């Protein structure tokens, strides 16, 4: 089954909410995480068609997710 979910990961709440709003208005089903470890937990239980990752986060970088 194809996923229509987009994973959005950003530790900056304002940026995360802005991007989430833009993506949702464009018709995407957005699931957010506020850190890399939360994103890794989400990919254990959800499937995603795409992911937008912040590169600089306090726990792990977007490159490690």
Order of alpha helices (4+ residues) and beta strands (2+ residues): beta-alpha-beta-alpha-beta
